[in-house]
Amino acid sequence: MKKQSEIIISLIFLVVLFFCLDPFDWFMPSMLEMFLLVLLVLVFAAFATFVWKEGKGDEREVMHNMLAGRFAYLAGTTTLIVGIVVQSLEHKTDHWLIIALAIMVISKMIGLIYSQRKF
């Protein structure tokens, strides 16, 4: 049941992100745009709760969770790097891409340092 709710929250999060991109060039009135932003934050909070509360399990389950985290981290950093390269070639780099990448790398380092000292 826990895995199903995680998958459902993840899918809702992806759907909300998709509509935040306005893929169909719909005119989004201010009220709808604000609703989507609030919904995005709320669904992300639920998603982050599942990620944060990943419980302990046997070695195989822990390995699967670590592998999923690695894939997600590499996918996120790769996407940001591609975005930075593409936008740099167009001479209009969005600073948020660089900030997001820096935060990911810094948080990874902090996590590694924390785990080495804790365990």
C-alpha positions in Angstrom: 0.0 0.0 0.0 2.9 2.4 0.9 4.5 1.9 -2.6 1.1 2.5 -4.3 0.5 5.8 -2.5 4.1 6.9 -3.4 3.5 6.1 -7.0 0.2 7.9 -7.0 1.7 11.0 -5.4 4.6 10.9 -7.9 2.2 10.7 -10.8 0.1 13.5 -9.5 3.3 15.6 -9.1 4.3 14.9 -12.7 0.9 15.8 -14.0 0.8 19.1 -12.1 4.3 19.9 -13.4 3.2 19.1 -16.9 0.3 21.5 -16.7 2.5 24.2 -15.2 4.4 24.1 -18.4 1.2 25.1 -20.3 1.9 22.6 -23.1 -1.2 23.4 -25.1 -0.6 27.1 -25.1 -3.8 27.6 -23.1 -4.2 31.1 -21.8 -4.0 30.5 -18.1 -5.9 33.1 -16.1 -4.2 34.4 -13.0 -6.6 32.4 -10.7 -5.8 29.0 -12.5 -2.1 29.8 -12.5 -2.1 30.5 -8.8 -4.1 27.3 -8.2 -1.6 25.2 -10.1 1.3 26.8 -8.1 -0.4 26.0 -4.8 -1.2 22.5 -6.0 2.4 22.0 -7.1 3.8 23.0 -3.7 1.3 20.8 -1.8 1.9 17.7 -4.0 5.6 18.3 -3.7 5.3 18.4 0.1 3.5 15.0 0.0 6.1 13.6 -2.4 9.0 14.9 -0.2 7.3 13.3 2.9 7.4 9.9 1.2 11.1 10.3 0.2 12.0 11.5 3.7 10.2 8.7 5.5 11.7 5.9 3.5 12.0 3.3 6.2 14.7 0.7 6.9 14.4 -2.6 5.4 16.6 -5.6 4.4 19.8 -5.0 2.5 18.1 -5.6 -0.8 15.4 -3.1 -0.2 17.9 -0.5 1.0 20.0 -1.1 -2.1 17.0 -0.6 -4.4 16.2 2.7 -2.7 19.8 3.9 -3.0 19.9 2.9 -6.6 16.6 4.8 -7.3 18.1 7.8 -5.6 21.2 7.6 -7.7 19.2 7.4 -10.9 17.1 10.4 -9.8 20.2 12.4 -8.9 22.0 11.6 -12.1 18.9 12.4 -14.2 18.4 15.7 -12.4 22.0 16.8 -12.8 22.2 15.7 -16.4 19.0 17.6 -17.2 20.4 20.7 -15.6 23.8 20.4 -17.3 22.0 20.0 -20.7 19.9 23.0 -19.9 22.9 25.1 -18.9 24.9 24.1 -22.1 21.9 24.7 -24.4 21.1 28.1 -22.9 24.8 29.1 -22.8 25.1 28.4 -26.5 22.1 30.7 -27.0 23.8 33.3 -24.8 20.9 33.5 -22.3 21.7 31.3 -19.4 19.0 31.1 -16.7 20.7 31.6 -13.3 18.2 29.3 -11.7 19.6 26.3 -13.6 23.0 26.9 -12.1 21.7 27.6 -8.6 19.6 24.4 -8.7 22.6 22.3 -9.9 24.8 23.9 -7.2 22.2 23.1 -4.5 22.0 19.5 -5.7 25.8 19.1 -5.5 26.1 20.8 -2.2 23.3 18.7 -0.6 24.9 15.6 -2.0 28.2 16.5 -0.3 26.4 17.4 3.0 24.6 14.0 2.8 27.8 12.1 2.3 29.6 14.0 5.2 26.6 13.4 7.4 26.4 9.7 6.6 30.1 9.2 7.2 30.0 10.9 10.6 26.7 9.2 11.6 27.5 5.7 10.6 
